[in-house]
Amino acid sequence: MKNKTLLLLTAILLISFSSLAQTAVLKGVILDEDNFPIQGANITYNTSGTQSDENGVYQLSIPANQEVNITISHLGLKDVQFKINLEENQEYELNPVLKTDVEQISEVVISGREKKVVEGITTLDPETIRTTPSANAGVEGLLKSLPGVSANNELSTQYSVRGGNFDENLVYVNEIEVYRPFLIRSGQQEGLSFVNTDLVRNVDFSAGGFQAKYGDKLSSVLDITYKRPTRLGITADASLLGASVSAGGISKNKKLAGIVGIRYRDNSLLVNAKDTETNFRPRFADVQTYISYNITNKFELGFLGNLAINTYDYEPLRRQVNFGTLQTVQALTVRYQGQERDRYDTYFGALKGTYKVNDNLTLKLIASGYQTQEQEHYDIFAEYALGTVNTDIGSENLGQVEFSEGVGSQLTHARNDLDALIFNVEHKGSYIANQHQLDWGIKFTSEDIRDRLQEYEIIDSAGFSIRPPILDIVNDQPYTPFASPIVPFTNARAINNLTTERISGYLQYNVRSAIKENEIWANIGIRAHNWNISGETVNSSDSQIVFSPRAQIAIKPNWKADMIFRASGGVYYQPPFYRELRDSLGQVRPEVKAQQSIHLVVGNDYSFSMWNRPFKLTTELYYKTLTDVNPYTLENVRIRYRARNNAKAYAQGLDLRLNGEFVPGTESWVSLGYLKTEENIDNRGYISRPTDQRLKIGVLFQDYVPTIPNLKMYLNMVYQTGLPGGSPSYADPYSFQSRLRDYRRADLGMSYVVLDSEKRLREGHFLNAFRELSLGLEIYNIFDNQNAITNTFVRDASSQVQFAIPNFLTPRVFNVRLGMKF
């Protein structure tokens, strides 16, 4: 009897221990939309559950090998419900963000990051964006450290992706497409990016092979989501380059929430450090807001507004650039007269209505208007001398020009004025049923352009006015008198008033499934775009239409190694925008067709642990073939198209990125990109495109002092091989294939956190009025490398040799920053 009782007790204990062993752990941190931890959130299943502590941390044991319904809730915030199935003894980390808006669905929370991985989307941390040092800090500054993204101008927010140019990138804020000014020629004129980093909640970036729901461009998508505040808060940042202030809050009934940001920037610190002596005052300011109101539990109305005023007053005085070899150092010395006055005023407003019919169906209506009024006026006279520099170390005249080989002058003139009004209205919808999702949309766009272009350049060398090579003028002196009039070397005059109307739409289907124990995610879709051009000064074009099929597939094998394989591709079209329709002489050619690109991208994500910390290696191999290419030249950041579809091209390359916690608690990464892109104009053979950036290495490194964790360091480094240096006006690009010097730059930032949520001063101290307070020092171009953006071509009248003289970018510059949160 005792033996039977003992056996029964043993069996009960074994069953009990077996039952206890068949559990898994769900853990993580619960955050609000500002990434602040939420205390007292309830995490429940069936009748069991737990609560998050003061740091938002929770841990919950759940049954293993079965589907469990989890609910996460907190008073005043939207509940999160999802199903999860974990293996025995598995620990799964989930860091949900509880929202107050109507768009909270379980798919976004449980699989949002995983879904972006299979879609080939890179997600950037907004806090990393705000703290990373850069001469032009912001989202675009951090993008430049990613593989496949190239930018060799720290004064500009523009970037090229995998061989594309600046006009080939889509930018969305809260699903609303945004634009930039038209007439900007150089990075120092550019001012502020549209995206206000202080307002950003989420940043997604795709470098190619993106879905049909995104618009009609050839290269990339930057998808920004702004915050919806959950409490009253104020953020301020001040430095020698300007200042910004943002404030957000929410009503007591949680229905109305809004955030507003004001920025001011003065680039004098950067441009006055260049090799040109100037009287210079570049000033840029904008105010931006996003307001949302929950009219009902199912309907939300949002407003995005932006007003930007950019003024650029430039009076160059003197410049000297040394170039050549150590044995033969030459110099270009220039003295200037005249000035430039530019102004770019932009106004943007958008309304977005979101109606959640039920848990499966969401409908949206978006209307936006963008107006830009731009002025580019300048008259600058330059007298230059090309000479040899004294390199005798013992000479009193070391570094001075001792012999002039050529002298000349140049007069540049412009009276360019542009007024553009762009209006959009769009409907978007999404239907979700189990693991299936159907998305659709239709959009109408009207573009009204009023443009007056009047610019010329007169070049004189040793008393002889140089004529443009495109003129067929015979000079038979002294036998025949030469009576042809003097003409500018370049001359563009045009008045263009035109309207473009577009209708575009998309339909795409997403499915998530499994084959045996291998997870599969697939997406297939198609876009259509129809447009026509009309106006007072142009001949109306026939209606043109293009279709763009696109597809993506990703597989996560049931392997011990955490890996995802994906492939994407499709036919991508870019119907011509106004700048692509206008040729180098300013004439609009409405017959220009859409450029076409066929993408093929294959990639792999490998997540692993190293030093007991998480890391991920992302690899992507891509190939693009382009037809109906519209060739262009690139002058600083100004693109001048030929307005002819007379070329074909290709781009191929490899992108690698390793990111993870190289230092515990911080994310850093190393990226490597290889690119080759060439074009064939009029079947003359392949030459490098202006964006042929062969090798790119980027490093973002974050660190802190272990004994003083509030003392932090941020290092942003980029190395890129030289781009093609361009060609003089009217020159044949096939004759000018030399490259600029390699681009090397390192920006270092150091900050000390005086106060934050974990570090407070003694009770009653006046600094405790701040929620966060930090002091920072930034050193731009810490190694003082001489990087070049373009070449200035100068002719020696005696030898008829043309010299390509680099236009250098900013040297080493120091900046201080003060950051505050209330």
C-alpha positions in Angstrom: 0.0 0.0 0.0 2.8 2.3 0.9 4.5 1.5 -2.4 1.3 2.4 -4.4 0.9 5.6 -2.5 4.6 6.5 -3.1 4.2 5.8 -6.8 1.0 7.9 -7.0 2.7 10.8 -5.3 5.7 10.5 -7.6 3.5 10.5 -10.6 1.6 13.6 -9.4 4.9 15.4 -8.7 6.2 14.4 -12.2 3.1 15.6 -13.8 3.2 18.9 -11.8 6.9 19.5 -12.7 6.2 18.6 -16.3 3.3 21.1 -16.3 5.5 23.8 -14.7 8.2 23.2 -17.3 5.8 23.7 -20.2 5.8 27.4 -19.9 7.3 30.4 -21.6 8.1 33.9 -20.6 6.7 37.1 -22.2 8.7 40.2 -21.1 9.6 43.7 -22.1 9.0 47.4 -21.5 5.7 49.2 -22.1 6.1 52.7 -23.6 3.9 55.6 -24.6 4.2 57.5 -27.9 7.1 59.6 -26.6 9.0 56.4 -25.6 8.4 57.0 -21.9 7.8 54.0 -19.7 4.2 53.4 -18.5 3.7 52.3 -14.9 0.8 50.2 -13.9 -0.2 48.8 -17.3 -2.1 45.5 -17.0 -0.8 42.5 -19.0 -3.3 39.7 -18.8 -4.4 36.3 -20.3 -7.4 34.4 -19.1 -7.6 35.1 -15.4 -3.9 35.6 -14.8 -1.7 38.6 -15.3 0.8 41.2 -14.0 1.5 44.9 -14.0 4.4 47.0 -15.3 6.6 48.6 -12.7 7.7 52.2 -12.4 10.1 51.7 -15.3 7.5 50.1 -17.5 9.1 46.7 -17.1 7.0 43.5 -17.0 7.4 39.8 -17.1 4.7 37.2 -17.5 4.8 33.4 -17.5 2.3 31.9 -20.0 1.6 28.3 -21.2 3.9 27.1 -23.9 3.0 25.3 -27.2 -0.5 26.8 -27.3 -2.1 30.0 -28.6 -2.6 32.5 -25.8 -4.7 35.7 -26.0 -2.8 38.6 -24.4 -4.3 41.9 -23.5 -2.3 45.0 -22.5 -4.3 47.9 -21.1 -3.9 51.2 -19.3 -6.5 53.8 -18.3 -6.8 56.5 -21.1 -4.8 54.5 -23.7 -5.9 52.1 -26.4 -5.9 48.4 -25.5 -3.5 46.1 -27.3 -4.8 42.6 -28.0 -2.9 39.9 -29.8 -2.3 36.1 -30.0 1.0 34.5 -29.3 2.3 31.0 -29.4 5.7 30.3 -27.7 7.8 27.2 -27.4 8.7 25.6 -24.1 11.1 27.7 -22.0 11.2 30.4 -24.8 11.6 34.0 -23.7 10.0 36.5 -26.0 10.6 40.2 -25.7 7.8 42.6 -26.7 8.0 46.3 -26.2 4.6 47.7 -27.1 3.7 51.3 -27.6 0.3 52.2 -26.2 -1.4 54.9 -28.3 -4.4 57.1 -28.0 -5.3 57.2 -31.7 -7.7 55.0 -33.7 -5.0 53.2 -35.7 -3.8 50.8 -33.0 -4.1 47.3 -34.4 -2.5 44.1 -33.1 -0.6 43.5 -36.4 1.4 46.7 -35.9 2.3 46.0 -32.3 3.2 42.3 -32.5 4.8 42.1 -35.9 5.4 45.7 -36.9 9.2 45.6 -36.7 9.3 42.1 -38.2 7.1 43.2 -41.1 9.4 46.1 -41.9 12.3 43.7 -41.9 10.7 41.4 -44.5 9.7 44.5 -46.6 13.4 45.6 -46.7 12.7 48.7 -44.6 15.4 50.2 -42.3 14.0 51.7 -39.1 16.0 54.5 -37.5 15.7 55.6 -33.8 14.5 59.2 -33.5 16.7 59.8 -30.4 19.8 58.6 -32.4 18.8 61.1 -35.1 18.6 63.9 -32.6 21.9 63.2 -30.9 24.1 62.3 -33.9 26.5 65.1 -34.8 26.3 66.5 -38.3 26.8 69.9 -39.9 23.3 69.5 -41.2 21.8 67.5 -38.4 18.5 65.6 -38.8 17.1 62.5 -40.5 19.0 63.1 -43.7 22.3 63.4 -41.8 21.9 60.0 -40.3 20.7 58.5 -43.6 24.1 59.3 -45.1 25.8 56.7 -42.8 23.7 53.9 -44.4 25.0 51.8 -47.3 23.7 52.7 -50.7 23.0 56.3 -49.6 25.5 58.9 -50.9 26.0 62.5 -50.2 29.2 64.5 -50.4 27.9 67.9 -49.3 27.5 68.5 -45.6 25.7 71.8 -46.3 22.8 70.0 -48.1 20.1 67.6 -46.9 19.9 66.1 -50.4 21.1 62.5 -51.0 21.3 60.0 -53.8 20.4 56.3 -53.4 21.9 53.5 -55.4 22.9 55.6 -58.4 19.7 57.8 -58.5 19.7 61.6 -58.2 18.1 63.9 -55.7 14.8 64.1 -57.6 14.3 60.4 -57.4 13.5 60.1 -53.7 10.0 60.0 -52.1 9.5 61.7 -48.8 6.3 61.2 -46.7 5.2 62.7 -43.4 2.2 60.9 -41.9 1.5 59.4 -45.3 1.5 62.9 -46.9 4.0 63.5 -49.7 6.2 66.6 -49.2 8.2 68.7 -51.6 11.3 70.9 -51.7 12.1 74.2 -53.5 13.0 74.2 -57.2 15.7 76.8 -57.8 18.3 76.0 -55.1 21.7 75.6 -56.7 24.1 75.0 -53.8 23.9 73.3 -50.4 24.7 76.6 -48.6 21.5 78.1 -50.0 19.3 75.1 -48.9 18.6 75.8 -45.3 16.2 73.5 -43.3 14.9 70.2 -44.3 11.1 69.8 -44.3 11.4 67.1 -41.6 11.5 68.6 -38.1 13.5 66.1 -36.0 12.0 67.3 -32.7 8.5 66.2 -33.9 9.5 62.7 -35.2 8.2 59.5 -33.7 9.2 57.0 -36.3 11.5 56.8 -39.3 11.4 54.1 -42.0 13.6 54.1 -45.1 13.6 51.8 -48.1 16.5 52.0 -50.6 14.8 50.2 -53.4 12.3 47.5 -54.5 9.5 49.2 -52.5 5.8 48.5 -52.6 3.1 49.7 -55.0 1.5 51.8 -52.2 4.4 54.2 -52.5 4.6 56.7 -55.3 6.2 57.0 -58.7 9.9 57.6 -58.2 12.9 55.5 -59.1 15.1 55.3 -56.1 13.9 55.4 -52.5 11.2 56.1 -49.9 11.6 58.0 -46.6 8.5 57.5 -44.5 8.2 59.8 -41.4 5.6 59.6 -38.7 5.2 62.5 -36.3 4.3 62.2 -32.6 0.9 62.3 -31.1 1.7 63.6 -27.5 0.3 61.8 -24.5 1.3 64.6 -22.0 2.3 68.3 -22.0 6.0 68.7 -22.8 8.4 71.3 -24.2 11.8 70.6 -25.9 14.4 73.2 -26.7 17.8 73.1 -28.4 20.3 75.9 -29.0 23.7 76.0 -30.7 25.9 78.4 -32.7 24.1 77.3 -35.8 20.6 78.2 -34.6 17.9 77.1 -32.3 14.7 75.0 -32.1 11.7 74.8 -29.8 8.9 72.3 -29.8 5.9 71.9 -27.6 3.1 69.2 -27.4 0.1 68.5 -25.3 -3.2 66.6 -25.1 -6.6 67.6 -23.8 -8.1 66.1 -20.7 -10.6 64.0 -22.6 -7.7 62.7 -24.8 -9.5 63.7 -28.0 -7.3 66.7 -29.1 -3.6 66.4 -29.3 -1.0 68.7 -31.0 2.6 69.3 -31.4 4.3 72.4 -32.9 8.0 73.2 -33.7 9.8 76.4 -34.5 13.3 76.3 -36.0 15.9 79.0 -36.9 19.2 78.3 -38.5 22.1 80.5 -39.5 24.8 78.8 -41.6 27.4 81.6 -41.2 29.6 79.5 -38.9 30.0 76.9 -41.6 30.3 79.0 -44.8 32.5 81.7 -43.3 35.0 78.9 -42.6 35.4 78.2 -46.3 38.1 79.4 -48.6 36.1 82.3 -50.0 36.0 85.6 -48.0 32.5 86.9 -48.0 29.9 89.1 -46.4 27.4 86.4 -45.8 24.1 86.0 -43.9 22.2 82.9 -44.7 19.1 82.7 -42.5 16.4 80.0 -42.5 13.3 79.7 -40.3 10.2 77.6 -40.2 7.2 76.8 -38.1 5.5 73.4 -38.3 2.6 71.7 -36.6 0.7 68.4 -36.5 -2.7 68.5 -34.8 -5.1 65.5 -34.5 -8.6 65.3 -33.1 -10.6 62.2 -32.4 -14.1 63.3 -33.4 -15.4 59.8 -32.5 -13.9 56.6 -31.4 -13.7 55.6 -35.1 -12.9 58.9 -36.8 -9.7 61.0 -36.5 -8.9 64.3 -38.3 -5.3 65.4 -38.5 -3.7 68.6 -39.8 -0.1 69.0 -40.9 1.1 72.6 -41.6 4.5 74.2 -42.4 5.6 77.7 -43.2 9.3 78.2 -44.2 11.1 81.4 -45.0 14.7 81.1 -46.3 16.8 84.2 -47.2 20.3 84.0 -48.7 22.4 87.2 -49.0 25.8 86.6 -50.4 28.6 89.0 -51.2 31.9 87.3 -52.1 35.1 89.3 -51.7 38.2 87.1 -52.4 39.1 83.5 -52.9 42.4 81.6 -53.4 42.5 77.9 -54.1 45.8 76.0 -54.3 45.9 72.8 -56.4 48.3 70.7 -58.4 51.2 68.5 -57.2 53.9 69.0 -54.5 56.4 69.8 -57.1 54.1 72.2 -59.1 51.7 74.0 -56.9 49.3 76.3 -58.8 46.7 78.8 -57.5 43.6 80.4 -58.6 43.1 83.8 -57.1 39.7 85.5 -57.6 38.5 89.0 -56.6 34.8 89.5 -56.7 32.3 92.4 -57.0 28.6 92.2 -56.8 26.2 90.2 -54.7 23.5 87.6 -54.7 20.0 87.8 -53.0 17.9 84.7 -53.0 14.6 84.0 -51.1 12.6 80.8 -50.9 9.2 81.0 -49.2 7.2 77.8 -48.9 3.7 77.2 -47.5 2.3 73.7 -46.9 -1.0 72.5 -45.4 -2.7 69.1 -45.4 -5.8 67.5 -43.8 -6.0 63.8 -43.2 -9.2 62.0 -42.2 -9.0 58.4 -40.9 -12.2 56.4 -40.4 -11.9 53.0 -38.9 -15.1 51.3 -40.0 -14.3 48.2 -37.9 -11.4 46.1 -36.8 -10.8 45.0 -40.4 -11.5 48.0 -42.6 -9.8 51.5 -42.5 -10.5 54.3 -44.9 -8.5 57.5 -45.3 -8.9 60.8 -47.2 -5.9 63.2 -47.6 -5.9 66.6 -49.2 -2.8 68.8 -49.3 -1.6 72.1 -50.9 2.0 73.3 -51.4 3.1 76.7 -52.7 6.6 77.9 -53.2 7.6 81.4 -54.2 11.2 81.6 -55.1 13.6 84.4 -56.2 17.2 84.0 -57.4 18.8 87.3 -58.3 22.5 87.9 -58.6 25.2 89.9 -60.5 28.7 88.8 -59.6 31.8 89.9 -61.5 34.9 87.9 -60.9 38.5 88.7 -61.9 40.8 85.7 -61.8 44.4 85.0 -62.2 45.9 81.5 -62.6 49.5 81.3 -61.4 52.4 79.4 -59.9 52.8 79.3 -56.1 56.2 79.8 -54.4 57.1 76.5 -52.7 60.6 77.4 -51.5 60.5 76.8 -47.7 63.2 79.3 -47.1 61.6 82.1 -49.1 59.8 85.1 -47.5 57.1 84.7 -50.2 56.3 81.1 -49.4 52.7 80.3 -50.5 52.3 83.4 -52.6 51.6 83.5 -56.3 54.8 84.6 -58.0 53.9 84.2 -61.7 50.5 84.5 -63.5 50.0 82.2 -66.4 46.5 83.4 -67.3 44.1 86.1 -66.3 40.5 86.6 -67.1 37.1 87.7 -65.9 33.6 86.3 -65.5 30.2 88.0 -65.2 27.3 85.9 -64.0 23.8 87.3 -64.0 20.4 85.9 -63.1 16.8 87.2 -62.6 15.0 84.0 -61.9 11.5 83.9 -60.3 9.3 80.9 -59.8 5.8 80.5 -58.3 4.5 76.9 -58.0 1.2 75.6 -56.6 0.7 71.9 -56.1 -2.6 70.4 -54.9 -3.3 66.8 -54.1 -6.4 64.9 -53.0 -6.1 61.2 -52.2 -8.2 58.3 -50.9 -6.5 55.3 -49.3 -8.0 52.1 -47.9 -6.9 49.0 -46.1 -8.8 45.7 -45.4 -7.3 43.1 -43.1 -8.7 39.6 -42.5 -6.6 37.1 -40.6 -3.2 37.0 -42.4 -4.4 38.7 -45.5 -4.4 42.4 -46.3 -5.7 44.4 -49.2 -4.6 48.0 -49.8 -5.8 50.5 -52.4 -5.6 54.1 -53.3 -6.4 56.8 -55.9 -4.9 60.3 -56.1 -5.4 63.4 -58.2 -2.6 66.0 -58.5 -2.6 69.4 -60.1 0.7 71.3 -60.6 0.5 74.9 -61.7 4.0 76.4 -62.5 4.8 80.1 -63.3 8.5 80.4 -64.1 10.7 83.2 -65.5 14.2 82.2 -66.3 16.8 84.8 -67.2 20.5 84.0 -66.7 23.7 84.4 -68.6 27.4 84.1 -68.2 30.1 86.1 -69.9 33.7 84.8 -69.9 36.6 87.0 -70.9 40.2 85.6 -71.0 43.1 88.0 -71.6 40.9 90.5 -73.4 39.0 88.0 -75.6 35.4 87.3 -75.1 34.9 83.5 -75.3 32.0 82.3 -77.4 30.0 79.2 -76.7 31.2 76.2 -78.8 27.7 75.4 -80.0 27.7 78.4 -82.3 28.9 77.8 -85.9 30.7 81.1 -86.5 33.6 81.4 -89.0 36.3 83.8 -88.1 38.4 84.5 -91.2 40.3 87.5 -90.0 42.3 89.4 -91.3 41.1 88.5 -94.7 37.4 89.0 -93.9 36.2 91.5 -91.3 34.6 89.7 -88.3 31.3 91.4 -87.7 29.5 88.9 -85.5 28.0 90.3 -82.3 29.5 89.5 -78.9 27.3 86.8 -77.2 27.3 85.3 -73.7 29.1 82.1 -73.2 25.9 80.7 -71.7 22.5 82.2 -72.1 19.1 80.9 -70.9 15.9 83.0 -71.2 12.4 81.6 -71.0 8.9 82.2 -69.6 7.1 79.1 -68.8 3.4 78.9 -67.6 2.1 75.4 -67.5 -0.2 73.0 -65.7 0.2 69.3 -65.2 -2.7 67.1 -64.1 -2.1 63.6 -62.8 -4.3 60.7 -61.8 -2.5 57.8 -60.1 -3.6 54.8 -58.1 -2.5 51.5 -56.7 -3.8 48.1 -55.6 -1.8 45.7 -53.6 -2.3 42.4 -51.7 -0.3 41.1 -48.7 -0.4 37.7 -47.2 1.4 35.9 -44.4 1.5 32.1 -44.4 3.7 29.2 -43.7 5.0 26.1 -45.5 5.5 23.5 -42.8 7.4 25.4 -40.1 8.8 28.1 -42.5 7.2 31.5 -42.3 6.4 33.3 -45.6 5.3 36.8 -46.3 4.4 38.1 -49.8 3.3 41.3 -51.4 2.1 41.9 -55.0 0.7 45.1 -56.4 0.4 47.4 -59.3 0.4 51.2 -59.8 -0.9 53.3 -62.7 -0.1 56.9 -63.5 -1.7 59.1 -66.1 -0.7 62.7 -66.9 -1.0 65.5 -69.4 0.6 68.9 -69.7 -1.0 72.1 -70.9 -0.3 75.8 -70.7 0.0 79.3 -72.2 3.6 78.9 -73.3 3.8 75.2 -74.2 2.1 72.9 -76.6 -0.4 70.6 -74.9 0.9 67.0 -74.7 -1.0 63.9 -75.4 -2.2 62.0 -72.3 0.4 59.5 -71.2 -0.1 56.5 -68.9 2.3 53.9 -67.4 1.7 50.8 -65.3 4.1 49.7 -62.6 3.8 46.1 -61.3 5.8 45.3 -58.1 6.3 42.3 -55.8 8.1 41.2 -52.7 8.6 37.9 -50.9 10.3 36.9 -47.7 11.0 33.6 -46.1 12.0 32.9 -42.5 13.2 29.3 -42.4 12.7 27.2 -39.3 16.4 27.2 -38.6 18.3 27.5 -35.4 19.9 30.6 -36.8 17.6 33.6 -36.9 17.6 34.4 -40.6 15.2 36.0 -43.1 15.7 35.8 -46.9 13.8 38.3 -49.1 13.6 39.3 -52.8 11.8 42.2 -54.4 11.5 43.7 -57.8 9.2 45.4 -60.3 8.9 48.0 -63.0 9.2 51.5 -61.7 8.3 54.7 -63.6 9.1 58.3 -62.8 6.7 60.6 -64.9 8.5 63.9 -65.5 8.1 66.7 -63.0 8.7 70.4 -64.0 12.5 70.3 -63.6 12.7 67.2 -65.8 10.7 68.9 -68.6 12.9 72.0 -68.7 16.1 71.7 -70.7 19.4 73.6 -70.2 18.2 76.6 -72.2 15.0 76.9 -70.1 12.6 75.6 -72.7 9.9 73.1 -71.7 9.6 70.0 -73.7 6.1 68.4 -72.9 6.9 65.3 -75.0 9.4 64.0 -72.4 8.3 60.6 -71.3 8.6 58.8 -68.0 11.9 57.3 -67.1 11.7 53.5 -66.5 13.7 51.3 -64.1 13.5 47.6 -63.5 14.5 46.7 -60.0 15.8 43.4 -58.7 16.8 43.2 -55.0 17.8 40.1 -53.0 18.7 40.3 -49.3 19.3 38.5 -46.0 19.0 39.5 -42.4 21.0 37.5 -39.9 20.3 38.2 -36.2 22.7 36.8 -33.7 24.3 37.4 -30.3 27.9 38.5 -29.8 29.4 39.3 -26.4 25.9 38.4 -25.0 24.4 41.3 -26.9 22.2 41.5 -29.9 23.5 42.1 -33.4 22.2 42.0 -37.0 23.9 41.7 -40.3 21.9 42.9 -43.3 23.0 42.1 -46.8 21.4 43.3 -50.1 22.4 42.8 -53.6 20.7 44.9 -56.3 20.6 45.5 -60.0 18.6 48.2 -61.9 18.3 48.6 -65.6 17.0 52.0 -66.8 15.5 53.0 -70.2 14.1 56.3 -71.5 16.7 58.0 -69.3 16.7 61.8 -69.2 20.4 62.7 -69.0 21.5 65.5 -66.6 24.4 67.4 -65.3 24.9 68.0 -61.6 26.3 71.3 -60.4 26.5 71.2 -56.6 22.9 70.4 -55.8 21.3 71.8 -59.0 20.3 69.3 -61.6 20.0 70.4 -65.2 18.2 67.9 -67.5 18.6 67.6 -71.2 14.8 67.0 -71.4 15.3 64.2 -73.8 14.8 60.4 -73.3 17.9 59.6 -75.3 19.9 57.4 -72.9 19.8 54.1 -71.1 21.7 53.2 -68.0 22.2 50.6 -65.2 23.1 50.5 -61.6 24.4 47.5 -59.7 25.9 47.0 -56.2 26.1 45.4 -52.8 25.1 46.9 -49.4 26.2 45.5 -46.1 25.3 46.8 -42.6 26.3 45.4 -39.2 24.4 47.0 -36.3 24.1 46.2 -32.7 25.3 47.0 -29.2 29.0 47.4 -29.7 28.8 49.2 -26.3 26.1 47.8 -23.9 22.9 49.8 -24.1 23.7 51.8 -27.2 23.2 51.0 -30.9 26.0 51.5 -33.4 26.7 50.3 -36.9 29.2 49.9 -39.7 28.0 50.0 -43.3 29.7 49.1 -46.6 28.4 49.9 -50.0 29.7 49.2 -53.5 28.0 50.8 -56.5 28.6 51.0 -60.2 26.3 53.1 -62.4 26.8 54.0 -66.0 24.8 55.5 -68.9 24.8 55.3 -72.6 23.8 58.5 -74.4 22.7 58.3 -78.0 24.4 54.8 -78.2 27.9 56.3 -77.9 29.0 53.9 -75.3 28.8 53.7 -71.5 30.3 56.4 -69.3 30.0 57.0 -65.5 26.8 58.8 -64.4 27.2 61.9 -62.2 26.2 59.7 -59.1 28.7 56.9 -59.8 29.8 56.5 -56.1 31.9 53.3 -56.3 32.8 52.7 -52.6 31.1 53.9 -49.5 32.0 53.2 -45.8 29.9 54.6 -43.0 30.3 54.3 -39.3 28.0 55.5 -36.5 29.4 54.8 -33.1 27.9 55.7 -29.7 29.7 55.3 -26.4 29.8 56.5 -22.8 32.2 56.7 -19.9 31.4 53.6 -17.7 32.2 55.5 -14.5 30.3 58.6 -15.7 27.4 57.1 -17.9 26.0 60.6 -18.4 29.1 61.6 -20.4 28.4 60.4 -23.9 30.1 60.4 -27.2 28.8 60.1 -30.8 31.0 59.6 -33.8 29.7 59.8 -37.4 32.2 58.9 -40.1 31.9 58.6 -43.9 34.4 57.6 -46.6 33.4 57.7 -50.2 35.4 57.4 -53.4 35.3 60.5 -55.6 32.4 61.3 -57.9 32.8 62.3 -61.5 33.9 65.9 -61.5 31.4 67.1 -64.1 32.2 69.1 -67.3 32.2 72.8 -68.4 29.1 74.3 -69.9 28.4 73.0 -73.4 31.2 70.4 -73.1 30.9 66.8 -74.2 30.6 64.7 -71.0 32.4 61.9 -72.9 35.5 64.1 -72.8 35.3 64.8 -69.1 35.4 61.7 -67.0 37.9 62.7 -64.3 36.8 62.3 -60.7 36.8 64.5 -57.6 39.0 63.6 -54.7 37.7 61.0 -52.2 35.3 62.3 -49.6 36.4 61.7 -46.1 34.6 63.2 -43.1 34.3 62.5 -39.4 32.0 64.5 -37.0 32.4 64.1 -33.3 29.9 65.0 -30.6 30.2 64.9 -26.9 27.4 65.6 -24.4 27.0 65.6 -20.7 23.5 64.9 -19.3 23.1 67.2 -16.3 19.6 66.0 -15.5 17.2 63.3 -16.7 14.6 61.0 -15.3 17.2 59.0 -13.3 19.5 61.9 -12.3 18.1 64.7 -10.1 19.7 67.4 -8.1 19.0 68.1 -4.4 15.4 69.0 -3.6 14.6 72.6 -4.3 17.4 73.1 -6.8 16.3 75.5 -9.6 17.6 73.1 -12.3 15.0 70.5 -11.3 12.5 72.6 -13.3 14.0 70.8 -16.3 12.9 67.2 -17.1 16.1 66.8 -19.0 19.2 69.1 -19.5 22.3 68.4 -21.5 25.4 70.3 -22.6 27.3 69.3 -25.8 30.4 70.0 -27.9 30.5 69.1 -31.6 33.5 69.1 -33.9 32.6 68.9 -37.5 35.3 67.5 -39.9 37.5 66.7 -37.0 40.5 65.7 -39.2 40.1 68.8 -41.3 39.9 67.0 -44.6 39.7 69.1 -47.8 36.6 67.7 -49.6 35.4 69.0 -52.9 31.8 69.3 -54.3 32.4 70.4 -57.9 35.1 71.8 -60.2 35.5 75.3 -61.5 36.9 75.1 -65.1 39.4 77.9 -65.9 41.1 78.3 -69.3 44.7 79.4 -69.8 44.5 81.7 -72.8 48.1 81.1 -73.9 48.1 77.3 -73.9 44.3 76.8 -74.3 44.5 74.3 -71.4 41.5 74.0 -69.2 42.1 73.4 -65.5 39.6 71.7 -63.2 39.9 73.6 -59.9 38.1 72.0 -57.0 35.4 73.9 -55.0 36.2 72.9 -51.4 33.6 72.3 -48.7 33.8 73.2 -45.0 37.0 72.7 -42.9 37.1 71.8 -39.2 34.4 73.7 -37.3 33.5 73.8 -33.6 29.9 74.0 -32.3 28.3 74.0 -28.8 24.8 72.8 -28.0 22.4 73.1 -25.2 19.4 70.7 -25.0 16.4 71.0 -22.7 13.1 69.2 -22.0 10.4 70.5 -19.7 
